[in-house]
Amino acid sequence: MPQDFGVYRKRYILAAMKSFPLKEKPLHWVSSAKKDLLAFPAGAVDDFGYALGVVQLGGTPPSAKAWKGEGPGVFEIVEDHRGDTYRVVCTVRFAKAVYVLHCF
Protein backbone atom coordinates (compact mmCIF):
# COMPACT_ATOMS: atom_id res chain seq x y z
CA MET A 1 0.00 0.00 0.00
CA PRO A 2 1.45 3.41 -0.89
CA GLN A 3 2.60 5.46 2.04
CA ASP A 4 0.40 8.43 1.06
CA PHE A 5 -2.80 6.33 0.83
CA GLY A 6 -4.11 7.90 4.06
CA VAL A 7 -3.70 11.37 2.57
CA TYR A 8 -5.59 10.28 -0.57
CA ARG A 9 -8.42 8.84 1.55
CA LYS A 10 -8.66 12.03 3.62
CA ARG A 11 -8.92 14.12 0.45
CA TYR A 12 -11.68 11.80 -0.81
CA ILE A 13 -13.59 12.13 2.45
CA LEU A 14 -13.23 15.91 2.50
CA ALA A 15 -14.45 16.11 -1.10
CA ALA A 16 -17.40 13.83 -0.30
CA MET A 17 -18.31 15.96 2.72
CA LYS A 18 -19.21 18.85 0.40
CA SER A 19 -22.39 17.01 -0.56
CA PHE A 20 -23.50 16.42 3.05
CA PRO A 21 -25.73 18.76 5.01
CA LEU A 22 -23.61 21.17 7.01
CA LYS A 23 -25.46 20.70 10.29
CA GLU A 24 -23.00 18.84 12.50
CA LYS A 25 -24.34 16.53 15.22
CA PRO A 26 -22.49 16.62 18.55
CA LEU A 27 -20.31 13.65 19.40
CA HIS A 28 -20.91 11.90 22.74
CA TRP A 29 -18.47 9.36 24.17
CA VAL A 30 -19.76 6.38 26.16
CA SER A 31 -17.72 5.08 29.09
CA SER A 32 -13.97 4.89 28.28
CA ALA A 33 -14.36 5.15 24.48
CA LYS A 34 -12.54 8.48 24.14
CA LYS A 35 -9.67 7.39 26.39
CA ASP A 36 -9.37 4.15 24.41
CA LEU A 37 -9.33 6.00 21.08
CA LEU A 38 -6.63 8.39 22.27
CA ALA A 39 -4.48 5.37 23.20
CA PHE A 40 -4.34 4.36 19.50
CA PRO A 41 -1.31 5.40 17.39
CA ALA A 42 -1.47 9.01 16.19
CA GLY A 43 -2.10 8.04 12.55
CA ALA A 44 -5.06 5.87 13.49
CA VAL A 45 -6.50 8.60 15.73
CA ASP A 46 -6.23 11.03 12.82
CA ASP A 47 -8.02 8.63 10.45
CA PHE A 48 -10.81 8.01 12.95
CA GLY A 49 -11.13 11.76 13.52
CA TYR A 50 -11.89 12.27 9.83
CA ALA A 51 -14.27 9.30 9.75
CA LEU A 52 -16.18 10.49 12.82
CA GLY A 53 -16.36 13.97 11.29
CA VAL A 54 -18.06 12.49 8.24
CA VAL A 55 -20.51 10.66 10.50
CA GLN A 56 -21.26 13.87 12.42
CA LEU A 57 -22.13 15.60 9.14
CA GLY A 58 -24.58 12.84 8.19
CA GLY A 59 -22.37 10.81 5.86
CA THR A 60 -20.99 7.30 5.92
CA PRO A 61 -17.21 6.99 5.68
CA PRO A 62 -15.85 4.42 3.20
CA SER A 63 -14.32 2.42 6.06
CA ALA A 64 -17.67 1.98 7.86
CA LYS A 65 -19.87 -1.09 7.79
CA ALA A 66 -23.03 -2.09 9.60
CA TRP A 67 -22.43 -3.66 13.01
CA LYS A 68 -23.98 -7.12 12.78
CA GLY A 69 -26.68 -8.02 15.25
CA GLU A 70 -27.42 -4.49 16.44
CA GLY A 71 -29.81 -3.42 13.71
CA PRO A 72 -29.71 -0.28 11.58
CA GLY A 73 -27.86 2.79 12.72
CA VAL A 74 -24.88 1.13 14.43
CA PHE A 75 -21.62 1.23 12.48
CA GLU A 76 -18.16 -0.22 12.88
CA ILE A 77 -15.37 1.92 11.44
CA VAL A 78 -12.23 -0.11 10.72
CA GLU A 79 -8.75 1.32 10.12
CA ASP A 80 -5.50 -0.55 9.55
CA HIS A 81 -2.35 1.08 10.83
CA ARG A 82 1.13 -0.44 10.52
CA GLY A 83 -0.10 -4.03 10.52
CA ASP A 84 -2.66 -3.62 13.32
CA THR A 85 -6.40 -3.16 12.97
CA TYR A 86 -8.36 -0.69 15.08
CA ARG A 87 -12.13 -0.34 15.35
CA VAL A 88 -14.62 2.26 16.53
CA VAL A 89 -18.29 1.41 17.04
CA CYS A 90 -20.77 4.28 16.94
CA THR A 91 -24.49 4.79 16.59
CA VAL A 92 -26.42 7.34 14.56
CA ARG A 93 -29.84 6.08 15.69
CA PHE A 94 -30.53 9.33 17.51
CA ALA A 95 -31.47 12.48 15.60
CA LYS A 96 -29.58 14.92 17.80
CA ALA A 97 -26.22 13.24 18.44
CA VAL A 98 -23.70 10.60 17.42
CA TYR A 99 -22.64 8.23 20.21
CA VAL A 100 -19.23 6.55 20.16
CA LEU A 101 -19.86 3.28 21.96
CA HIS A 102 -16.59 1.40 21.86
CA CYS A 103 -13.00 1.76 20.60
CA PHE A 104 -10.70 -1.24 20.38
HUUR-V642176 format. One record per helix or strand. SS is the DSSP state (A for helix, B for strand). FROM is the first residue (numbers start at 0). TO is the last residue. Records with the same first field share a line. If there is no record, write none. Layout:
BEGIN
SS=FROM-TO ; FROM-TO
END
This chain:
BEGIN
A=4-16 ; 32-37 ; 41-55
B=25-28 ; 63-65 ; 73-80 ; 83-90 ; 96-102
END
